[in-house]
Amino acid sequence: MPGFHVEHKLVDYNKWFEVFKPGTVRKEVQEDHGVSAIRILRDNEDPNHCIVVFEAPDRDSFEKFDSDPRVQERLNDTSLFLERPKLIGEYTPVDL
């Protein structure tokens, strides 16, 4: 399943994580589109910068998830985000 890395530049990581982790709406939207948040990579030098790694069946499913009005509303919340999160890469997993 392809992986999608989304860069997040946050106002305050801890505040964002308190909203993201339980994420009832996030989980509902992910389920609607077959998308899963599988990992958060937090920058060691800037704790308010992270990458959220998602898996989705394909790019179309991820784009539908990303354009969902419920996701858009959250991503435009300037109390959480310094900049709107952006897709920085799409990857195909390789087993080792």
MIDOSE-1310 file (N, C-alpha, C; in nm, 2 decimals, decimal comma, always signed):
residues 96
mpgf	+0,09/-0,12/+0,00/+0,00/+0,00/+0,00/+0,09/+0,12/+0,00; +0,07/+0,22/-0,09/+0,15/+0,34/-0,09/+0,15/+0,42/+0,04; +0,26/+0,49/+0,06/+0,27/+0,57/+0,18/+0,27/+0,72/+0,13; +0,22/+0,81/+0,21/+0,21/+0,95/+0,18/+0,26/+1,03/+0,30
hveh	+0,37/+1,11/+0,28/+0,43/+1,18/+0,38/+0,37/+1,33/+0,37; +0,31/+1,37/+0,48/+0,25/+1,51/+0,49/+0,33/+1,59/+0,59; +0,39/+1,70/+0,55/+0,47/+1,78/+0,64/+0,37/+1,88/+0,72; +0,40/+1,88/+0,85/+0,32/+1,97/+0,94/+0,41/+2,07/+1,01
klvd	+0,38/+2,19/+0,99/+0,45/+2,30/+1,07/+0,35/+2,35/+1,17; +0,38/+2,32/+1,29/+0,27/+2,34/+1,40/+0,30/+2,46/+1,49; +0,20/+2,52/+1,54/+0,21/+2,62/+1,64/+0,27/+2,56/+1,77; +0,21/+2,45/+1,81/+0,25/+2,38/+1,93/+0,22/+2,23/+1,92
ynkw	+0,33/+2,15/+1,90/+0,31/+2,01/+1,88/+0,21/+1,94/+1,98; +0,24/+1,97/+2,11/+0,16/+1,91/+2,21/+0,01/+1,94/+2,20; -0,02/+2,06/+2,17/-0,16/+2,10/+2,15/-0,22/+2,03/+2,03; -0,15/+2,03/+1,92/-0,19/+1,96/+1,80/-0,21/+1,81/+1,83
fevf	-0,12/+1,75/+1,90/-0,12/+1,60/+1,92/-0,25/+1,57/+2,01; -0,28/+1,66/+2,10/-0,40/+1,63/+2,19/-0,53/+1,63/+2,10; -0,53/+1,70/+1,99/-0,64/+1,70/+1,90/-0,63/+1,58/+1,80; -0,51/+1,56/+1,75/-0,49/+1,45/+1,65/-0,50/+1,31/+1,70
kpgt	-0,44/+1,28/+1,82/-0,44/+1,15/+1,87/-0,58/+1,08/+1,88; -0,67/+1,15/+1,96/-0,80/+1,08/+1,98/-0,88/+1,09/+1,85; -0,86/+1,20/+1,77/-0,92/+1,23/+1,64/-1,04/+1,15/+1,60; -1,15/+1,16/+1,67/-1,27/+1,09/+1,63/-1,31/+1,12/+1,49
vrke	-1,31/+1,25/+1,45/-1,35/+1,29/+1,32/-1,24/+1,24/+1,22; -1,11/+1,26/+1,25/-1,00/+1,21/+1,17/-1,02/+1,06/+1,14; -1,04/+0,98/+1,24/-1,05/+0,84/+1,22/-1,18/+0,81/+1,13; -1,28/+0,88/+1,15/-1,40/+0,86/+1,07/-1,38/+0,89/+0,92
vqed	-1,31/+1,00/+0,90/-1,28/+1,04/+0,76/-1,18/+0,94/+0,70; -1,08/+0,90/+0,78/-0,98/+0,80/+0,73/-1,06/+0,67/+0,69; -1,15/+0,63/+0,77/-1,22/+0,50/+0,74/-1,31/+0,52/+0,62; -1,37/+0,64/+0,60/-1,45/+0,67/+0,48/-1,37/+0,65/+0,35
hgvs	-1,24/+0,68/+0,36/-1,16/+0,69/+0,24/-1,05/+0,57/+0,23; -1,05/+0,49/+0,33/-0,95/+0,38/+0,33/-0,81/+0,42/+0,36; -0,80/+0,53/+0,43/-0,67/+0,59/+0,46/-0,63/+0,56/+0,61; -0,50/+0,54/+0,64/-0,46/+0,53/+0,78/-0,34/+0,61/+0,81
airi	-0,34/+0,68/+0,92/-0,22/+0,75/+0,97/-0,14/+0,64/+1,05; -0,02/+0,61/+1,00/+0,05/+0,50/+1,06/+0,17/+0,54/+1,15; +0,22/+0,67/+1,13/+0,34/+0,71/+1,20/+0,35/+0,86/+1,20; +0,41/+0,91/+1,31/+0,45/+1,05/+1,31/+0,60/+1,06/+1,33
lrdn	+0,66/+1,13/+1,25/+0,81/+1,16/+1,26/+0,83/+1,30/+1,30; +0,88/+1,31/+1,42/+0,89/+1,45/+1,48/+1,04/+1,49/+1,47; +1,06/+1,61/+1,42/+1,19/+1,67/+1,40/+1,26/+1,68/+1,54; +1,39/+1,63/+1,55/+1,47/+1,64/+1,67/+1,51/+1,79/+1,70
edpn	+1,53/+1,87/+1,60/+1,57/+2,01/+1,63/+1,46/+2,11/+1,64; +1,35/+2,08/+1,58/+1,23/+2,17/+1,58/+1,11/+2,08/+1,62; +1,08/+2,07/+1,75/+0,97/+1,98/+1,79/+0,83/+2,02/+1,74; +0,81/+2,14/+1,68/+0,69/+2,18/+1,62/+0,68/+2,15/+1,47
hciv	+0,78/+2,07/+1,42/+0,78/+2,03/+1,28/+0,77/+1,88/+1,28; +0,68/+1,82/+1,20/+0,67/+1,68/+1,20/+0,61/+1,63/+1,06; +0,63/+1,51/+1,03/+0,58/+1,44/+0,91/+0,48/+1,34/+0,96; +0,36/+1,34/+0,91/+0,26/+1,23/+0,94/+0,26/+1,14/+0,82
vfea	+0,28/+1,01/+0,84/+0,29/+0,91/+0,74/+0,15/+0,84/+0,73; +0,09/+0,85/+0,61/-0,04/+0,79/+0,59/-0,02/+0,67/+0,49; -0,10/+0,57/+0,50/-0,12/+0,47/+0,40/-0,25/+0,48/+0,34; -0,26/+0,45/+0,21/-0,39/+0,46/+0,14/-0,38/+0,36/+0,02
pdrd	-0,50/+0,31/-0,02/-0,49/+0,21/-0,13/-0,43/+0,26/-0,26; -0,45/+0,39/-0,28/-0,39/+0,46/-0,40/-0,39/+0,61/-0,38; -0,34/+0,68/-0,48/-0,33/+0,83/-0,47/-0,47/+0,89/-0,47; -0,56/+0,83/-0,55/-0,69/+0,89/-0,56/-0,76/+0,88/-0,42
sfek	-0,75/+0,77/-0,35/-0,81/+0,76/-0,22/-0,75/+0,86/-0,12; -0,62/+0,88/-0,13/-0,56/+0,98/-0,04/-0,61/+1,12/-0,08; -0,61/+1,15/-0,21/-0,66/+1,29/-0,25/-0,80/+1,31/-0,21; -0,89/+1,21/-0,21/-1,03/+1,23/-0,17/-1,03/+1,25/-0,02
fdsd	-0,95/+1,18/+0,06/-0,93/+1,20/+0,20/-0,89/+1,35/+0,23; -0,78/+1,39/+0,16/-0,72/+1,52/+0,18/-0,82/+1,63/+0,14; -0,91/+1,61/+0,05/-1,00/+1,72/+0,00/-1,13/+1,71/+0,07; -1,15/+1,61/+0,16/-1,28/+1,60/+0,24/-1,30/+1,73/+0,32
prvq	-1,42/+1,79/+0,32/-1,44/+1,92/+0,39/-1,41/+1,91/+0,54; -1,42/+1,79/+0,60/-1,39/+1,78/+0,74/-1,24/+1,79/+0,76; -1,16/+1,74/+0,67/-1,02/+1,75/+0,68/-0,97/+1,90/+0,65; -1,03/+1,95/+0,55/-1,00/+2,09/+0,51/-1,02/+2,19/+0,62
erln	-1,13/+2,17/+0,69/-1,17/+2,26/+0,80/-1,05/+2,25/+0,91; -1,01/+2,13/+0,94/-0,90/+2,12/+1,04/-0,77/+2,17/+0,99; -0,74/+2,15/+0,87/-0,61/+2,19/+0,82/-0,60/+2,34/+0,81; -0,71/+2,41/+0,80/-0,71/+2,56/+0,80/-0,71/+2,62/+0,93
dtsl	-0,70/+2,54/+1,04/-0,71/+2,60/+1,18/-0,57/+2,66/+1,21; -0,56/+2,79/+1,21/-0,44/+2,86/+1,24/-0,40/+2,86/+1,39; -0,48/+2,80/+1,47/-0,44/+2,79/+1,61/-0,36/+2,66/+1,63; -0,36/+2,57/+1,52/-0,28/+2,45/+1,53/-0,16/+2,46/+1,43
fler	-0,18/+2,52/+1,31/-0,08/+2,51/+1,20/-0,03/+2,65/+1,17; +0,11/+2,66/+1,16/+0,18/+2,78/+1,12/+0,16/+2,79/+0,97; +0,16/+2,68/+0,90/+0,14/+2,67/+0,75/+0,04/+2,55/+0,73; -0,03/+2,56/+0,62/-0,12/+2,45/+0,59/-0,03/+2,32/+0,56
pkli	-0,06/+2,21/+0,62/+0,01/+2,09/+0,59/+0,02/+2,06/+0,44; +0,13/+2,00/+0,39/+0,14/+1,97/+0,25/+0,20/+1,83/+0,23; +0,16/+1,77/+0,12/+0,21/+1,64/+0,08/+0,35/+1,67/+0,02; +0,45/+1,60/+0,08/+0,59/+1,61/+0,04/+0,64/+1,49/-0,03
geyt	+0,57/+1,38/-0,03/+0,62/+1,26/-0,10/+0,52/+1,15/-0,10; +0,53/+1,07/-0,20/+0,45/+0,94/-0,21/+0,55/+0,83/-0,23; +0,53/+0,72/-0,16/+0,63/+0,62/-0,16/+0,57/+0,48/-0,17; +0,64/+0,39/-0,23/+0,60/+0,25/-0,24/+0,69/+0,17/-0,14
pvdl	+0,63/+0,10/-0,04/+0,70/+0,03/+0,05/+0,78/-0,09/-0,01; +0,90/-0,12/+0,04/+0,98/-0,23/+0,00/+1,01/-0,31/+0,12; +0,98/-0,44/+0,12/+1,01/-0,53/+0,23/+1,16/-0,56/+0,23; +1,22/-0,56/+0,35/+1,36/-0,60/+0,37/+1,37/-0,74/+0,41
